[in-house]
Amino acid sequence: MSNYFLFRYRRSARVLRRWSRSWHKRTTAYVNQHLWGKWHQLRLVRRFMLGWWLVLIVAVFGLGHQLAALGKANLVPVPVSGGTFTQAAVGTVKVLNPILPESSPATDINRLIFSGLTKYGDHRDLQPDLATGWQVSPDGRTYTFKIRHGVTWQDGVPFTSTDVAFTVAAIQNPDSRSPLASSWQGVTVATPDESTVTFTLPAPLNSFLDSTTLGIVPRHLLEQVDPSSLREADFNRHPVGTGPFELGTFAPSADEVELVANPKYYLGKPKLDGFNFHFYDSEAEALTAYAQHQVTSPGQITTEELAKASKLHRLTQYQMSLPEETTLFFNTTDPVLKDIQLRSILTSAIDREGLINSALSGNAVALTQPLLPGEIGYTDKYAPTLTDTKATMAALDAAGWKLEIGSSVRRKDGQALALNVVTVADSQLATDAQALQAQLAPAGIKLNIKTVELDELQQTYMRPRNFQMLLFGTNIGPDPDVYAFWHSSQAKDPGVNLSQYSSATADAALESGRIKSDPAIREAKYDAFLKAWNTDAPSAVLYQTQYIYGVADSAMGITARQLVTPSDRFNNVQNWTVRQKYQIGR
């Protein structure tokens, strides 16, 4: 039986081997015939095959690119909460107190820590802030504000109308030496209850509401401070406000201030975790800090840095307008400049367009009037006739200012036409002064330029009117009421009639224009003012600039375009972000 099974096994194995050898031969023959045997024929169609392969590769890559582009086109950035916005600022900060503004960086920081009864919106429109609204009495003298319910100071103490009254009283106290005193002169404050505050003015004043944007300070932390010591108070280094951010760290000797989001902020906790300020000596250094990814914003882009800023990667430049004029103020009490004829010649001799092109790269609008175009009462019909060098020289000759042979400076009665101008060091104003110096020199007018730090300029030169000519920028506000700048009652500190201009005609027009509500009447009054002002030439208004705010394009929520002050760009800072993600748009 075993032999039988062995026979069957061997027979089956022989059949399997024959079947395997047969399939091997058939497979080999097929491969030789249909693959290896045909390989040499591929040379005949290799170009054709290569072309098709290239077409296929290009098609695949093209499709991928189109899909990527389509996806990118439908992806939109979406703001994400969190992170810190770091602002570069030029200058230093020693005091943080809104009733003692000392520098541009300090004003910006105050705007984030403190709030006012009102604030300006994106288009220079006045909106409620700490107040919910206000009413004006029929005679235009009393303003009644209702306080927002539930507001607390950053230390948890409730905010009330008494804080508003205390703030105004502190400003009005002469011992405080607040530069805001003139805006609140003669204003009486009453607090019928904790949620109501009234302001009674000596006379109607159309521009009064602008003053209510003032940051309010806490009574409970400052009422024990002697007004004469307010500038040295510890509060100024540890401020407490009601704004969207509160102080984190600050040392007057340090080069930064750190703010953190205020969780108690009445409009909701800001989307940013923090808002920091890093201080630099110049705009160029601030721009370098941005290029090195040290800050989110280099701040204001000045004319000198505009070309460099335009080359920086992912830097958005926001164009914002300001009601601000750059003016060459003449001290009308100066022995030389009290001469109206000479002041008129100087005003006409300045080539404003040339100044703008040479010193500001064209980034300004030439002006000659103390009101801005578009404001009630503005007209340029009384504007001085601008003259070239030849005409200026002829006018000076006629006025008795002669240019002697071999001299480059004119003289009259032994007095050289060498005028001293003081302005802010390391600023656009200093550059402007040099351009004016170059413009006037060919006519025999010499300008001696002195530049000092802003604080020194204000305390040593502007407040005591200790200058012959002052080159400075002034913000005239959203209303054509320029009483503070040109009425004779404001000629001495704390007034800001820097030229010490005095004209009965101008005074009467300014007094009436600020109290009348009828636009037609106001227009007539300001027309009379402009006529007198141009006749007397107390200053040479030069130009209005744009405020260019540079910010990394990762930051979102910046919406302001028409500002009253540069700090108004923060009007919705609680909505700003520095983080973003992408999602498919609808």
C-alpha positions as CSV (number, residue, x, y, z in Angstrom):
1,M,0.0,0.0,0.0
2,S,2.8,2.3,0.8
3,N,4.4,1.7,-2.7
4,Y,1.2,2.8,-4.3
5,F,1.1,6.1,-2.5
6,L,4.8,6.7,-3.3
7,F,4.1,6.0,-7.0
8,R,1.2,8.5,-7.0
9,Y,3.3,11.2,-5.2
10,R,6.1,10.9,-7.7
11,R,3.8,11.0,-10.7
12,S,2.1,14.2,-9.4
13,A,5.5,15.8,-8.8
14,R,6.6,15.1,-12.4
15,V,3.4,16.6,-13.7
16,L,3.8,19.7,-11.6
17,R,7.4,20.2,-12.7
18,R,6.4,19.9,-16.4
19,W,3.6,22.5,-15.8
20,S,6.0,24.9,-14.1
21,R,8.7,24.6,-16.8
22,S,6.0,25.2,-19.5
23,W,4.7,28.4,-17.8
24,H,8.3,29.6,-17.3
25,K,9.0,29.2,-21.0
26,R,5.8,30.9,-22.0
27,T,6.4,33.9,-19.6
28,T,10.0,34.3,-20.8
29,A,8.9,34.2,-24.4
30,Y,6.1,36.8,-23.8
31,V,8.5,39.2,-22.0
32,N,11.1,38.8,-24.7
33,Q,8.6,39.4,-27.4
34,H,6.4,42.2,-25.9
35,L,8.9,44.0,-23.6
36,W,12.6,43.4,-24.2
37,G,11.9,42.6,-27.8
38,K,10.1,45.9,-28.3
39,W,12.5,48.1,-26.1
40,H,14.6,49.2,-29.1
41,Q,11.4,50.4,-30.8
42,L,10.9,53.0,-28.0
43,R,13.8,55.0,-29.5
44,L,11.5,55.7,-32.5
45,V,8.9,57.4,-30.3
46,R,11.0,58.8,-27.4
47,R,10.4,62.4,-28.3
48,F,6.7,61.8,-28.5
49,M,6.7,60.1,-25.1
50,L,8.9,62.7,-23.5
51,G,6.6,65.5,-24.7
52,W,3.6,63.8,-23.2
53,W,5.4,63.3,-19.9
54,L,6.3,67.0,-19.9
55,V,2.7,68.0,-20.6
56,L,1.6,65.8,-17.8
57,I,4.1,67.2,-15.3
58,V,3.2,70.8,-16.2
59,A,-0.5,70.1,-16.0
60,V,-0.1,68.6,-12.5
61,F,2.0,71.5,-11.2
62,G,-0.3,74.1,-12.8
63,L,-3.3,72.5,-11.2
64,G,-1.6,72.5,-7.9
65,H,-0.7,76.2,-8.2
66,Q,-4.2,77.1,-9.2
67,L,-5.7,75.2,-6.3
68,A,-3.2,76.9,-3.9
69,A,-4.0,80.4,-5.3
70,L,-7.7,79.7,-5.1
71,G,-7.4,78.6,-1.5
72,K,-5.3,81.7,-0.7
73,A,-7.8,84.0,-2.4
74,N,-10.6,82.6,-0.2
75,L,-8.6,82.8,3.0
76,V,-9.1,85.9,5.1
77,P,-7.2,87.0,8.2
78,V,-9.3,86.9,11.4
79,P,-8.2,88.7,14.5
80,V,-7.4,86.6,17.6
81,S,-7.3,87.9,21.1
82,G,-4.1,87.9,23.1
83,G,-0.5,89.1,22.7
84,T,1.1,92.5,23.4
85,F,1.2,95.6,21.2
86,T,4.6,97.3,21.5
87,Q,4.8,100.9,20.5
88,A,8.0,102.7,19.8
89,A,8.0,106.3,21.1
90,V,10.5,109.1,20.7
91,G,11.2,110.9,23.9
92,T,11.0,110.2,27.6
93,V,8.2,110.0,30.2
94,K,8.6,111.2,33.8
95,V,5.0,112.0,34.8
96,L,1.9,110.1,34.0
97,N,-1.0,112.4,34.8
98,P,-3.5,113.8,32.2
99,I,-3.8,117.2,33.9
100,L,0.0,117.6,33.6
101,P,0.8,116.6,30.0
102,E,4.5,116.8,29.4
103,S,5.4,115.0,26.2
104,S,3.8,113.1,23.3
105,P,4.6,109.7,24.7
106,A,3.1,110.6,28.1
107,T,-0.1,111.9,26.4
108,D,-0.4,108.6,24.5
109,I,0.1,106.5,27.7
110,N,-2.4,108.7,29.6
111,R,-4.9,108.1,26.8
112,L,-4.7,104.4,27.5
113,I,-4.8,104.6,31.3
114,F,-7.4,107.3,31.7
115,S,-10.8,108.2,30.2
116,G,-12.7,111.4,29.7
117,L,-16.4,112.2,29.7
118,T,-16.2,112.2,25.9
119,K,-13.9,111.0,23.2
120,Y,-13.5,111.5,19.5
121,G,-14.6,108.9,17.0
122,D,-12.9,107.8,13.7
123,H,-14.1,110.9,11.9
124,R,-13.6,113.6,14.5
125,D,-17.1,113.1,15.8
126,L,-17.6,113.6,19.6
127,Q,-18.9,110.5,21.4
128,P,-19.9,109.7,25.0
129,D,-17.2,107.9,27.0
130,L,-17.4,108.0,30.8
131,A,-20.7,109.9,30.3
132,T,-23.7,108.4,28.6
133,G,-24.8,111.7,27.1
134,W,-25.2,115.4,27.8
135,Q,-27.6,118.3,27.4
136,V,-27.0,122.0,26.8
137,S,-29.1,124.8,28.3
138,P,-31.0,127.1,26.0
139,D,-28.6,130.0,26.8
140,G,-25.6,127.8,25.8
141,R,-23.9,128.2,29.1
142,T,-24.7,125.1,31.1
143,Y,-23.7,121.5,30.1
144,T,-25.2,118.6,32.1
145,F,-23.6,115.2,31.8
146,K,-24.9,111.9,33.0
147,I,-22.2,109.5,34.3
148,R,-22.0,105.9,33.0
149,H,-23.3,103.4,35.6
150,G,-21.0,100.8,37.1
151,V,-17.6,102.3,36.2
152,T,-14.8,101.6,38.7
153,W,-11.3,102.9,39.0
154,Q,-8.6,100.3,38.3
155,D,-8.2,99.8,42.1
156,G,-11.9,98.9,42.4
157,V,-13.2,102.1,43.9
158,P,-16.4,103.4,42.2
159,F,-16.1,106.3,39.8
160,T,-18.5,109.2,40.5
161,S,-19.2,112.8,39.5
162,T,-17.0,114.0,42.4
163,D,-14.0,112.7,40.6
164,V,-14.8,115.0,37.6
165,A,-15.3,118.0,39.9
166,F,-12.0,117.3,41.6
167,T,-10.1,117.0,38.3
168,V,-11.3,120.4,37.1
169,A,-10.6,122.1,40.4
170,A,-7.1,120.7,40.3
171,I,-6.5,122.1,36.9
172,Q,-8.0,125.5,37.8
173,N,-5.7,125.8,40.9
174,P,-2.8,128.0,39.9
175,D,-0.5,126.1,42.3
176,S,-0.9,123.0,40.1
177,R,0.6,124.8,37.1
178,S,-1.5,122.8,34.7
179,P,-1.1,123.8,31.1
180,L,-4.8,123.1,30.6
181,A,-5.9,125.9,33.0
182,S,-6.9,128.3,30.2
183,S,-9.4,125.8,28.9
184,W,-11.3,125.8,32.2
185,Q,-11.0,129.4,33.2
186,G,-14.2,130.7,34.8
187,V,-16.0,127.3,34.5
188,T,-18.1,126.4,37.6
189,V,-18.6,122.7,38.3
190,A,-21.5,121.2,40.3
191,T,-22.4,117.6,41.3
192,P,-26.2,117.3,42.1
193,D,-25.6,113.6,42.6
194,E,-23.0,110.9,42.1
195,S,-24.2,110.3,38.5
196,T,-24.6,113.9,37.4
197,V,-22.1,116.7,36.8
198,T,-22.8,120.2,35.4
199,F,-20.5,122.8,33.9
200,T,-21.6,126.4,33.9
201,L,-19.6,128.7,31.7
202,P,-19.2,132.5,32.0
203,A,-20.5,132.8,28.5
204,P,-21.6,130.5,25.7
205,L,-18.6,128.7,24.1
206,N,-19.1,126.5,21.0
207,S,-15.8,124.7,21.5
208,F,-16.3,123.8,25.2
209,L,-17.1,120.2,24.5
210,D,-13.6,119.6,23.2
211,S,-12.4,120.1,26.8
212,T,-14.5,117.3,28.1
213,T,-12.2,114.7,26.4
214,L,-9.9,115.5,29.4
215,G,-8.7,112.4,31.3
216,I,-10.3,112.3,34.7
217,V,-8.1,111.6,37.8
218,P,-9.2,109.8,41.0
219,R,-10.2,112.1,43.9
220,H,-9.6,109.4,46.5
221,L,-5.9,109.1,45.6
222,L,-5.0,112.8,45.0
223,E,-7.2,114.9,47.4
224,Q,-4.5,114.8,50.1
225,V,-1.8,116.0,47.7
226,D,-0.9,119.7,48.0
227,P,-1.5,121.3,44.5
228,S,2.0,122.8,44.6
229,S,3.4,119.3,45.0
230,L,1.2,117.7,42.4
231,R,4.0,117.4,39.8
232,E,6.1,115.4,42.3
233,A,3.3,113.2,43.6
234,D,3.9,109.5,43.8
235,F,0.6,109.0,41.8
236,N,2.4,110.2,38.7
237,R,4.6,107.1,38.8
238,H,1.8,104.8,39.9
239,P,-1.3,106.1,38.1
240,V,-4.7,104.7,38.5
241,G,-7.4,105.4,35.9
242,T,-10.6,104.1,34.3
243,G,-9.1,103.4,30.8
244,P,-8.7,100.1,28.9
245,F,-5.1,99.5,30.2
246,E,-3.6,99.8,33.6
247,L,0.0,100.3,34.7
248,G,2.2,97.3,34.9
249,T,5.8,98.6,35.3
250,F,7.2,102.2,35.1
251,A,10.4,103.8,36.2
252,P,11.1,107.3,35.0
253,S,14.7,106.3,34.4
254,A,13.8,103.2,32.4
255,D,13.4,103.0,28.6
256,E,10.0,101.4,28.6
257,V,6.5,101.4,30.2
258,E,4.4,98.2,30.4
259,L,0.6,98.3,30.5
260,V,-1.7,95.4,31.1
261,A,-5.3,95.0,30.0
262,N,-7.9,96.3,32.5
263,P,-10.3,93.5,33.3
264,K,-12.7,96.1,34.9
265,Y,-12.9,98.3,31.8
266,Y,-16.5,99.4,31.3
267,L,-16.5,98.6,27.5
268,G,-15.1,95.1,28.2
269,K,-11.6,93.7,28.7
270,P,-9.4,94.6,25.7
271,K,-8.5,91.9,23.2
272,L,-4.8,92.6,23.8
273,D,-3.1,91.3,26.9
274,G,-0.8,94.2,27.1
275,F,0.3,97.5,25.5
276,N,4.0,98.4,26.0
277,F,6.0,101.5,25.1
278,H,9.7,101.5,24.2
279,F,11.5,104.8,24.2
280,Y,14.1,105.9,21.6
281,D,16.1,109.0,21.0
282,S,15.0,109.5,17.4
283,E,12.5,108.4,14.8
284,A,15.3,106.7,12.9
285,E,16.1,104.5,16.0
286,A,12.4,103.7,16.3
287,L,12.2,102.6,12.7
288,T,15.3,100.4,13.2
289,A,13.7,98.8,16.2
290,Y,10.7,97.9,13.9
291,A,13.1,96.5,11.3
292,Q,14.7,94.3,13.9
293,H,11.2,93.0,15.1
294,Q,11.5,94.7,18.5
295,V,8.3,96.6,18.2
296,T,4.8,96.3,16.6
297,S,4.8,99.9,15.6
298,P,7.6,102.5,15.0
299,G,5.1,105.2,15.7
300,Q,4.8,108.3,13.6
301,I,6.6,108.0,10.3
302,T,8.4,111.3,9.8
303,T,9.3,112.9,6.5
304,E,13.0,112.0,7.0
305,E,12.1,108.3,7.5
306,L,9.4,108.0,4.9
307,A,11.5,106.5,2.1
308,K,13.1,104.0,4.5
309,A,9.8,103.0,6.0
310,S,8.3,102.4,2.5
311,K,10.9,99.7,2.0
312,L,10.2,97.8,5.2
313,H,8.5,94.4,5.0
314,R,4.8,94.2,6.1
315,L,4.6,97.7,7.5
316,T,1.2,99.4,6.9
317,Q,1.2,103.2,6.8
318,Y,-2.1,104.7,8.1
319,Q,-2.7,108.3,6.8
320,M,-4.4,110.3,9.5
321,S,-5.2,114.0,9.3
322,L,-4.8,116.5,12.2
323,P,-6.2,120.0,12.7
324,E,-2.6,121.1,13.2
325,E,-0.6,124.1,11.8
326,T,3.1,124.7,11.8
327,T,3.6,128.4,12.4
328,L,6.5,130.8,12.6
329,F,5.4,133.0,15.6
330,F,6.7,136.6,15.7
331,N,7.1,138.2,19.1
332,T,5.2,141.3,18.4
333,T,6.7,143.1,21.4
334,D,10.2,142.6,20.2
335,P,12.0,145.9,19.2
336,V,12.6,144.7,15.7
337,L,9.5,142.6,15.1
338,K,7.0,145.1,16.5
339,D,7.2,146.6,13.0
340,I,4.1,145.4,11.1
341,Q,5.7,146.2,7.7
342,L,8.7,144.0,8.4
343,R,6.4,141.2,9.7
344,S,4.4,141.4,6.5
345,I,7.5,141.2,4.3
346,L,8.7,138.1,6.2
347,T,5.3,136.5,5.8
348,S,5.3,137.1,2.1
349,A,8.9,136.1,1.6
350,I,8.5,132.5,2.7
351,D,8.1,130.0,-0.2
352,R,5.8,127.5,1.5
353,E,5.6,125.1,-1.4
354,G,9.4,125.2,-1.7
355,L,9.6,124.5,2.1
356,I,7.3,121.6,1.8
357,N,9.1,120.0,-1.1
358,S,12.6,120.5,0.3
359,A,12.0,119.8,4.0
360,L,8.9,117.5,4.0
361,S,9.1,115.6,0.7
362,G,5.8,117.1,-0.3
363,N,4.0,115.6,2.6
364,A,2.0,118.7,3.7
365,V,-0.5,121.3,2.6
366,A,0.6,124.9,2.3
367,L,-1.3,127.3,4.5
368,T,-1.3,131.0,5.1
369,Q,-4.3,131.4,7.5
370,P,-4.8,130.7,11.2
371,L,-8.0,128.7,10.3
372,L,-8.0,125.5,8.3
373,P,-9.7,125.1,4.9
374,G,-13.2,123.7,5.4
375,E,-13.8,125.3,8.8
376,I,-16.6,127.9,9.3
377,G,-15.3,131.3,8.3
378,Y,-12.2,130.2,6.4
379,T,-11.2,132.3,3.5
380,D,-7.9,133.1,1.8
381,K,-9.0,136.4,0.2
382,Y,-6.9,138.3,2.7
383,A,-3.9,136.1,2.3
384,P,-0.5,137.8,1.7
385,T,0.8,138.0,-1.8
386,L,3.8,135.7,-1.8
387,T,6.9,137.1,-3.3
388,D,10.2,135.8,-4.8
389,T,13.6,136.9,-3.6
390,K,13.8,139.8,-6.0
391,A,10.5,141.3,-4.8
392,T,11.4,140.6,-1.2
393,M,14.7,142.5,-1.6
394,A,12.8,145.5,-3.2
395,A,10.3,145.5,-0.3
396,L,13.1,145.5,2.2
397,D,14.9,148.3,0.4
398,A,11.7,150.3,0.5
399,A,11.3,149.6,4.2
400,G,14.8,151.0,4.9
401,W,16.6,147.7,5.3
402,K,19.6,148.1,3.1
403,L,22.2,145.6,1.9
404,E,25.6,147.2,2.0
405,I,28.3,146.3,-0.5
406,G,30.3,143.3,0.8
407,S,27.7,142.4,3.4
408,S,25.3,139.5,3.3
409,V,23.0,140.9,6.0
410,R,20.7,143.9,5.7
411,R,20.8,146.8,8.2
412,K,18.5,149.6,9.3
413,D,19.7,152.4,11.6
414,G,22.6,150.2,12.6
415,Q,20.4,147.2,13.4
416,A,21.3,144.0,11.5
417,L,18.4,142.0,10.1
418,A,19.6,138.9,12.0
419,L,16.6,137.2,13.7
420,N,16.7,134.5,16.3
421,V,14.4,131.5,16.0
422,V,14.0,128.8,18.6
423,T,12.4,125.4,18.0
424,V,12.5,121.7,19.1
425,A,15.8,119.9,18.7
426,D,16.1,116.8,16.5
427,S,12.6,117.3,15.0
428,Q,10.9,118.1,11.7
429,L,10.7,121.7,13.0
430,A,14.5,121.9,13.2
431,T,14.7,120.7,9.6
432,D,12.1,123.3,8.7
433,A,14.1,126.0,10.4
434,Q,17.2,125.2,8.3
435,A,15.1,125.3,5.1
436,L,13.7,128.7,6.1
437,Q,17.3,129.9,6.9
438,A,18.4,128.9,3.4
439,Q,15.3,130.5,1.8
440,L,15.7,133.9,3.4
441,A,19.5,134.3,3.3
442,P,19.6,135.4,-0.4
443,A,17.4,138.4,0.4
444,G,19.8,139.5,3.2
445,I,17.8,138.1,6.1
446,K,19.8,136.1,8.6
447,L,18.2,133.4,10.8
448,N,20.1,132.3,13.9
449,I,18.6,128.9,14.9
450,K,18.6,127.6,18.4
451,T,17.2,124.1,19.1
452,V,16.3,122.8,22.6
453,E,14.4,119.9,24.1
454,L,10.6,120.3,24.2
455,D,10.3,120.6,27.9
456,E,13.0,123.3,28.0
457,L,11.3,125.1,25.1
458,Q,8.0,125.2,26.9
459,Q,9.3,126.2,30.3
460,T,12.2,128.5,29.3
461,Y,11.0,130.1,26.1
462,M,7.3,129.7,25.4
463,R,5.7,130.3,28.8
464,P,7.7,133.5,29.6
465,R,7.5,134.5,25.9
466,N,11.3,134.6,25.9
467,F,11.9,134.5,22.2
468,Q,12.1,136.7,19.1
469,M,10.7,134.1,16.7
470,L,9.3,130.6,17.6
471,L,8.8,127.8,15.1
472,F,6.2,125.5,16.5
473,G,3.2,123.3,15.7
474,T,-0.2,124.1,17.2
475,N,-3.3,122.0,17.3
476,I,-6.2,124.4,16.8
477,G,-8.9,121.8,17.5
478,P,-12.0,120.7,15.5
479,D,-13.7,124.1,15.9
480,P,-12.7,127.4,14.3
481,D,-12.6,129.0,17.8
482,V,-9.0,130.2,17.9
483,Y,-9.6,132.7,20.8
484,A,-6.9,131.0,22.9
485,F,-4.2,131.5,20.2
486,W,-5.0,135.1,19.2
487,H,-7.1,137.0,21.7
488,S,-5.1,139.7,23.6
489,S,-6.3,138.3,27.0
490,Q,-4.3,135.1,26.3
491,A,-1.0,136.9,25.6
492,K,0.6,136.0,28.9
493,D,1.1,132.5,30.5
494,P,-1.0,130.3,30.9
495,G,-2.6,131.7,27.7
496,V,-1.2,130.5,24.4
497,N,-1.3,133.7,22.4
498,L,2.4,133.1,21.7
499,S,2.9,136.1,19.5
500,Q,1.3,138.4,22.1
501,Y,-0.9,139.7,19.4
502,S,-3.2,142.5,20.4
503,S,-6.0,143.9,18.2
504,A,-9.3,145.4,19.3
505,T,-10.9,144.3,16.0
506,A,-9.6,140.8,16.2
507,D,-10.6,140.5,19.9
508,A,-14.2,141.6,19.2
509,A,-14.5,139.2,16.3
510,L,-13.1,136.3,18.3
511,E,-15.3,137.0,21.3
512,S,-18.5,137.0,19.2
513,G,-17.5,134.1,17.0
514,R,-17.1,131.7,19.8
515,I,-20.5,132.3,21.4
516,K,-22.7,132.5,18.4
517,S,-24.4,129.2,17.3
518,D,-25.6,130.5,13.9
519,P,-23.0,129.4,11.3
520,A,-23.7,132.5,9.1
521,I,-23.0,134.8,12.0
522,R,-19.9,132.9,13.0
523,E,-18.6,133.0,9.4
524,A,-19.0,136.8,9.3
525,K,-17.2,137.2,12.6
526,Y,-14.2,135.0,11.6
527,D,-14.0,136.9,8.3
528,A,-13.5,140.1,10.3
529,F,-10.9,138.4,12.4
530,L,-9.0,137.1,9.3
531,K,-9.0,140.5,7.8
532,A,-7.4,142.1,10.9
533,W,-5.0,139.2,11.4
534,N,-3.6,139.3,7.9
535,T,-3.2,143.1,8.1
536,D,-1.2,142.8,11.3
537,A,0.8,139.7,10.3
538,P,1.6,138.5,13.9
539,S,2.9,135.2,12.5
540,A,3.6,133.3,9.3
541,V,1.4,130.1,9.1
542,L,3.3,127.6,7.0
543,Y,1.6,124.3,6.5
544,Q,-0.6,121.4,7.7
545,T,0.9,117.9,7.8
546,Q,-0.5,114.4,7.6
547,Y,0.1,112.1,10.6
548,I,1.5,108.8,9.2
549,Y,1.1,106.0,11.7
550,G,3.2,102.9,10.9
551,V,2.0,99.5,12.2
552,A,2.9,95.9,11.4
553,D,0.2,94.4,9.1
554,S,-0.4,91.6,11.6
555,A,-2.1,94.2,13.8
556,M,-5.8,94.7,13.2
557,G,-8.7,97.0,14.4
558,I,-7.1,100.4,13.7
559,T,-9.9,102.5,12.2
560,A,-9.3,106.2,13.0
561,R,-8.6,108.5,10.1
562,Q,-9.5,112.0,11.2
563,L,-7.9,112.9,14.5
564,V,-8.0,115.9,16.8
565,T,-4.8,114.8,18.6
566,P,-2.4,111.9,17.7
567,S,-3.6,110.1,20.8
568,D,-7.1,109.8,19.3
569,R,-5.8,107.0,17.2
570,F,-6.4,104.9,20.4
571,N,-10.2,105.7,20.4
572,N,-11.1,102.0,19.9
573,V,-7.9,100.4,21.3
574,Q,-9.9,97.8,23.2
575,N,-10.6,96.2,19.8
576,W,-7.0,96.1,18.6
577,T,-5.2,92.8,18.0
578,V,-1.8,91.6,17.1
579,R,-2.6,87.9,16.4
580,Q,-4.5,86.5,13.6
581,K,-5.5,83.3,11.9
582,Y,-6.7,82.5,8.4
583,Q,-10.0,81.0,7.5
584,I,-12.0,80.5,4.3
585,G,-14.0,83.6,3.6
586,R,-17.6,83.6,2.6
